[in-house]
Amino acid sequence: MKEESELKNYLLLEDDIQKLKEKFEKNLMENPFSSDFVFLGEILRKQDELDKAIEVLIKGLKNNPHNITARFILGKIYYERWMIDEAKKEMEEVIKHAPDNVNASKILIQIYISEGRLDQALHLALSTLVFHPEDNELIETVEEIKKEILTYRKDKDSMEAQNPESLSEEDFEFVDTEIYTETMADLYLKQQLYERAIKILEKLLETYPENDNIRMKLEQARTQLEESKKSEE
């Protein structure tokens, strides 16, 4: 009895989806510039009609080139098919216009890792953490990439010196420098998270005490923090 009820609900759901699919197809025939292509593309993706989904999304993006959701869905299909170059192109476009898109970032990070571009993967992961500081998956990814980079540097140094040694302070300085980037500080400043920006800039200034640009940004951040506190009083 339970199985029959579940089957009936499933069939009703499938019928509703089919009706929506037909509705979106009709709307697009009447208006090729309609954003309904996004919904149609997602339905086709879920129905595993991937070739048709790609066709619909590409065609729709020609008329709606700035639709980020469509680009993400298209990039996701490419990624699931392991069409890496195509997936990377779409996800980079998504991040360019929506740097807080965590799902696009996570896919792009994995692509960079698969290509051996660990520096770029780490930079993207850290930049995304600015928008999603509580994302445990991202935090774990950052730690994993850092370990990979340190291992690579250790192996590289060992091959060059032909005398394996333990990690030096320079190795850790490399990772610290990647973590405390001006990019992250700039992102924090844009979000008016002045205390976080100041912390990063202070760390950078310790590493690069002669960098006048970092010093100037730090002074500006401190000024903005003071002004922000005064406005709250």
SEVEX-843131 format. One record per residue (C-alpha): x negated, y negated, z; residue number from 1. Coordinates in steps of 0.1 Angstrom, whole numbers, padded with zeros to 4 digits, always signed. Layout:
BEGIN
@X->X Y->Y Z->Z num->NUM .
...
//
This chain:
BEGIN
@X->+0000 Y->+0000 Z->+0000 num->1 .
@X->-0028 Y->-0024 Z->+0009 num->2 .
@X->-0047 Y->-0015 Z->-0023 num->3 .
@X->-0016 Y->-0022 Z->-0044 num->4 .
@X->-0012 Y->-0056 Z->-0027 num->5 .
@X->-0049 Y->-0065 Z->-0033 num->6 .
@X->-0046 Y->-0054 Z->-0069 num->7 .
@X->-0015 Y->-0076 Z->-0074 num->8 .
@X->-0032 Y->-0106 Z->-0059 num->9 .
@X->-0063 Y->-0100 Z->-0081 num->10 .
@X->-0042 Y->-0098 Z->-0112 num->11 .
@X->-0024 Y->-0130 Z->-0103 num->12 .
@X->-0057 Y->-0147 Z->-0097 num->13 .
@X->-0070 Y->-0135 Z->-0131 num->14 .
@X->-0039 Y->-0148 Z->-0147 num->15 .
@X->-0043 Y->-0182 Z->-0132 num->16 .
@X->-0079 Y->-0184 Z->-0143 num->17 .
@X->-0069 Y->-0174 Z->-0178 num->18 .
@X->-0043 Y->-0202 Z->-0179 num->19 .
@X->-0069 Y->-0227 Z->-0167 num->20 .
@X->-0093 Y->-0215 Z->-0193 num->21 .
@X->-0068 Y->-0220 Z->-0221 num->22 .
@X->-0058 Y->-0254 Z->-0207 num->23 .
@X->-0094 Y->-0266 Z->-0207 num->24 .
@X->-0100 Y->-0252 Z->-0242 num->25 .
@X->-0069 Y->-0271 Z->-0254 num->26 .
@X->-0080 Y->-0303 Z->-0237 num->27 .
@X->-0114 Y->-0301 Z->-0254 num->28 .
@X->-0099 Y->-0296 Z->-0288 num->29 .
@X->-0078 Y->-0327 Z->-0283 num->30 .
@X->-0106 Y->-0347 Z->-0267 num->31 .
@X->-0142 Y->-0335 Z->-0272 num->32 .
@X->-0154 Y->-0361 Z->-0248 num->33 .
@X->-0134 Y->-0347 Z->-0219 num->34 .
@X->-0153 Y->-0336 Z->-0188 num->35 .
@X->-0132 Y->-0304 Z->-0188 num->36 .
@X->-0161 Y->-0287 Z->-0206 num->37 .
@X->-0178 Y->-0284 Z->-0171 num->38 .
@X->-0149 Y->-0264 Z->-0157 num->39 .
@X->-0147 Y->-0243 Z->-0188 num->40 .
@X->-0184 Y->-0236 Z->-0187 num->41 .
@X->-0182 Y->-0225 Z->-0151 num->42 .
@X->-0152 Y->-0202 Z->-0158 num->43 .
@X->-0171 Y->-0186 Z->-0187 num->44 .
@X->-0202 Y->-0181 Z->-0165 num->45 .
@X->-0182 Y->-0164 Z->-0138 num->46 .
@X->-0165 Y->-0142 Z->-0164 num->47 .
@X->-0200 Y->-0133 Z->-0176 num->48 .
@X->-0194 Y->-0148 Z->-0211 num->49 .
@X->-0228 Y->-0164 Z->-0209 num->50 .
@X->-0235 Y->-0171 Z->-0246 num->51 .
@X->-0201 Y->-0189 Z->-0249 num->52 .
@X->-0207 Y->-0208 Z->-0216 num->53 .
@X->-0241 Y->-0220 Z->-0229 num->54 .
@X->-0225 Y->-0231 Z->-0262 num->55 .
@X->-0197 Y->-0250 Z->-0244 num->56 .
@X->-0221 Y->-0267 Z->-0220 num->57 .
@X->-0246 Y->-0277 Z->-0247 num->58 .
@X->-0218 Y->-0291 Z->-0269 num->59 .
@X->-0202 Y->-0309 Z->-0240 num->60 .
@X->-0235 Y->-0325 Z->-0229 num->61 .
@X->-0240 Y->-0340 Z->-0264 num->62 .
@X->-0209 Y->-0361 Z->-0256 num->63 .
@X->-0215 Y->-0364 Z->-0218 num->64 .
@X->-0254 Y->-0364 Z->-0215 num->65 .
@X->-0253 Y->-0378 Z->-0180 num->66 .
@X->-0231 Y->-0350 Z->-0165 num->67 .
@X->-0254 Y->-0336 Z->-0138 num->68 .
@X->-0231 Y->-0308 Z->-0128 num->69 .
@X->-0230 Y->-0295 Z->-0163 num->70 .
@X->-0268 Y->-0296 Z->-0165 num->71 .
@X->-0271 Y->-0277 Z->-0133 num->72 .
@X->-0247 Y->-0250 Z->-0144 num->73 .
@X->-0265 Y->-0247 Z->-0177 num->74 .
@X->-0299 Y->-0246 Z->-0160 num->75 .
@X->-0286 Y->-0219 Z->-0136 num->76 .
@X->-0275 Y->-0197 Z->-0165 num->77 .
@X->-0309 Y->-0201 Z->-0182 num->78 .
@X->-0326 Y->-0192 Z->-0149 num->79 .
@X->-0305 Y->-0161 Z->-0143 num->80 .
@X->-0314 Y->-0151 Z->-0179 num->81 .
@X->-0351 Y->-0159 Z->-0171 num->82 .
@X->-0352 Y->-0184 Z->-0199 num->83 .
@X->-0377 Y->-0204 Z->-0178 num->84 .
@X->-0386 Y->-0232 Z->-0201 num->85 .
@X->-0350 Y->-0241 Z->-0208 num->86 .
@X->-0341 Y->-0237 Z->-0171 num->87 .
@X->-0370 Y->-0259 Z->-0160 num->88 .
@X->-0360 Y->-0287 Z->-0185 num->89 .
@X->-0324 Y->-0288 Z->-0172 num->90 .
@X->-0333 Y->-0287 Z->-0135 num->91 .
@X->-0360 Y->-0314 Z->-0139 num->92 .
@X->-0333 Y->-0336 Z->-0155 num->93 .
@X->-0310 Y->-0329 Z->-0126 num->94 .
@X->-0336 Y->-0338 Z->-0100 num->95 .
@X->-0345 Y->-0369 Z->-0119 num->96 .
@X->-0310 Y->-0383 Z->-0115 num->97 .
@X->-0300 Y->-0365 Z->-0083 num->98 .
@X->-0332 Y->-0359 Z->-0062 num->99 .
@X->-0310 Y->-0347 Z->-0033 num->100 .
@X->-0296 Y->-0318 Z->-0052 num->101 .
@X->-0309 Y->-0290 Z->-0030 num->102 .
@X->-0298 Y->-0261 Z->-0052 num->103 .
@X->-0315 Y->-0275 Z->-0083 num->104 .
@X->-0346 Y->-0281 Z->-0062 num->105 .
@X->-0347 Y->-0246 Z->-0049 num->106 .
@X->-0345 Y->-0231 Z->-0084 num->107 .
@X->-0371 Y->-0255 Z->-0097 num->108 .
@X->-0394 Y->-0248 Z->-0068 num->109 .
@X->-0393 Y->-0211 Z->-0076 num->110 .
@X->-0400 Y->-0218 Z->-0113 num->111 .
@X->-0431 Y->-0239 Z->-0104 num->112 .
@X->-0443 Y->-0211 Z->-0081 num->113 .
@X->-0438 Y->-0185 Z->-0109 num->114 .
@X->-0460 Y->-0207 Z->-0131 num->115 .
@X->-0487 Y->-0210 Z->-0105 num->116 .
@X->-0480 Y->-0248 Z->-0100 num->117 .
@X->-0482 Y->-0246 Z->-0062 num->118 .
@X->-0490 Y->-0283 Z->-0057 num->119 .
@X->-0459 Y->-0294 Z->-0077 num->120 .
@X->-0437 Y->-0268 Z->-0059 num->121 .
@X->-0449 Y->-0281 Z->-0025 num->122 .
@X->-0444 Y->-0317 Z->-0035 num->123 .
@X->-0408 Y->-0310 Z->-0046 num->124 .
@X->-0400 Y->-0290 Z->-0015 num->125 .
@X->-0413 Y->-0318 Z->+0008 num->126 .
@X->-0394 Y->-0344 Z->-0012 num->127 .
@X->-0362 Y->-0324 Z->-0009 num->128 .
@X->-0367 Y->-0320 Z->+0028 num->129 .
@X->-0364 Y->-0357 Z->+0031 num->130 .
@X->-0327 Y->-0354 Z->+0022 num->131 .
@X->-0322 Y->-0320 Z->+0039 num->132 .
@X->-0345 Y->-0320 Z->+0070 num->133 .
@X->-0325 Y->-0292 Z->+0087 num->134 .
@X->-0326 Y->-0268 Z->+0058 num->135 .
@X->-0344 Y->-0237 Z->+0072 num->136 .
@X->-0349 Y->-0221 Z->+0038 num->137 .
@X->-0367 Y->-0251 Z->+0026 num->138 .
@X->-0388 Y->-0253 Z->+0057 num->139 .
@X->-0398 Y->-0217 Z->+0053 num->140 .
@X->-0406 Y->-0223 Z->+0016 num->141 .
@X->-0429 Y->-0251 Z->+0025 num->142 .
@X->-0448 Y->-0229 Z->+0050 num->143 .
@X->-0451 Y->-0201 Z->+0024 num->144 .
@X->-0464 Y->-0224 Z->-0003 num->145 .
@X->-0490 Y->-0239 Z->+0021 num->146 .
@X->-0503 Y->-0205 Z->+0029 num->147 .
@X->-0505 Y->-0196 Z->-0008 num->148 .
@X->-0525 Y->-0228 Z->-0014 num->149 .
@X->-0548 Y->-0221 Z->+0014 num->150 .
@X->-0554 Y->-0186 Z->+0003 num->151 .
@X->-0560 Y->-0198 Z->-0033 num->152 .
@X->-0586 Y->-0223 Z->-0021 num->153 .
@X->-0603 Y->-0198 Z->+0002 num->154 .
@X->-0605 Y->-0173 Z->-0027 num->155 .
@X->-0618 Y->-0200 Z->-0051 num->156 .
@X->-0644 Y->-0211 Z->-0026 num->157 .
@X->-0655 Y->-0176 Z->-0020 num->158 .
@X->-0659 Y->-0169 Z->-0057 num->159 .
@X->-0680 Y->-0200 Z->-0062 num->160 .
@X->-0702 Y->-0195 Z->-0032 num->161 .
@X->-0701 Y->-0157 Z->-0033 num->162 .
@X->-0701 Y->-0159 Z->+0004 num->163 .
@X->-0666 Y->-0157 Z->+0020 num->164 .
@X->-0661 Y->-0180 Z->+0049 num->165 .
@X->-0632 Y->-0190 Z->+0072 num->166 .
@X->-0610 Y->-0219 Z->+0063 num->167 .
@X->-0627 Y->-0253 Z->+0068 num->168 .
@X->-0612 Y->-0285 Z->+0080 num->169 .
@X->-0612 Y->-0297 Z->+0044 num->170 .
@X->-0588 Y->-0269 Z->+0035 num->171 .
@X->-0563 Y->-0280 Z->+0061 num->172 .
@X->-0568 Y->-0317 Z->+0051 num->173 .
@X->-0557 Y->-0308 Z->+0016 num->174 .
@X->-0524 Y->-0295 Z->+0028 num->175 .
@X->-0519 Y->-0323 Z->+0053 num->176 .
@X->-0525 Y->-0348 Z->+0025 num->177 .
@X->-0498 Y->-0331 Z->+0004 num->178 .
@X->-0474 Y->-0332 Z->+0033 num->179 .
@X->-0479 Y->-0369 Z->+0042 num->180 .
@X->-0474 Y->-0383 Z->+0007 num->181 .
@X->-0465 Y->-0418 Z->-0002 num->182 .
@X->-0436 Y->-0403 Z->-0021 num->183 .
@X->-0420 Y->-0391 Z->+0011 num->184 .
@X->-0426 Y->-0424 Z->+0028 num->185 .
@X->-0410 Y->-0442 Z->-0001 num->186 .
@X->-0379 Y->-0419 Z->+0001 num->187 .
@X->-0376 Y->-0425 Z->+0038 num->188 .
@X->-0378 Y->-0462 Z->+0033 num->189 .
@X->-0351 Y->-0461 Z->+0007 num->190 .
@X->-0329 Y->-0443 Z->+0032 num->191 .
@X->-0338 Y->-0469 Z->+0059 num->192 .
@X->-0354 Y->-0442 Z->+0080 num->193 .
@X->-0382 Y->-0465 Z->+0090 num->194 .
@X->-0396 Y->-0446 Z->+0119 num->195 .
@X->-0402 Y->-0415 Z->+0098 num->196 .
@X->-0418 Y->-0436 Z->+0071 num->197 .
@X->-0441 Y->-0452 Z->+0096 num->198 .
@X->-0452 Y->-0418 Z->+0110 num->199 .
@X->-0462 Y->-0407 Z->+0075 num->200 .
@X->-0479 Y->-0439 Z->+0066 num->201 .
@X->-0499 Y->-0439 Z->+0098 num->202 .
@X->-0511 Y->-0404 Z->+0091 num->203 .
@X->-0520 Y->-0414 Z->+0055 num->204 .
@X->-0539 Y->-0445 Z->+0068 num->205 .
@X->-0559 Y->-0422 Z->+0092 num->206 .
@X->-0570 Y->-0402 Z->+0061 num->207 .
@X->-0575 Y->-0432 Z->+0038 num->208 .
@X->-0584 Y->-0461 Z->+0061 num->209 .
@X->-0596 Y->-0482 Z->+0031 num->210 .
@X->-0563 Y->-0480 Z->+0012 num->211 .
@X->-0548 Y->-0515 Z->+0013 num->212 .
@X->-0516 Y->-0503 Z->-0005 num->213 .
@X->-0508 Y->-0479 Z->+0023 num->214 .
@X->-0517 Y->-0505 Z->+0049 num->215 .
@X->-0494 Y->-0530 Z->+0033 num->216 .
@X->-0465 Y->-0505 Z->+0031 num->217 .
@X->-0470 Y->-0496 Z->+0068 num->218 .
@X->-0468 Y->-0533 Z->+0078 num->219 .
@X->-0436 Y->-0537 Z->+0057 num->220 .
@X->-0421 Y->-0506 Z->+0072 num->221 .
@X->-0428 Y->-0519 Z->+0108 num->222 .
@X->-0413 Y->-0553 Z->+0099 num->223 .
@X->-0382 Y->-0536 Z->+0084 num->224 .
@X->-0378 Y->-0515 Z->+0116 num->225 .
@X->-0380 Y->-0545 Z->+0138 num->226 .
@X->-0354 Y->-0564 Z->+0117 num->227 .
@X->-0332 Y->-0533 Z->+0117 num->228 .
@X->-0333 Y->-0531 Z->+0155 num->229 .
@X->-0325 Y->-0568 Z->+0159 num->230 .
@X->-0295 Y->-0565 Z->+0136 num->231 .
@X->-0281 Y->-0537 Z->+0158 num->232 .
@X->-0284 Y->-0558 Z->+0190 num->233 .
//
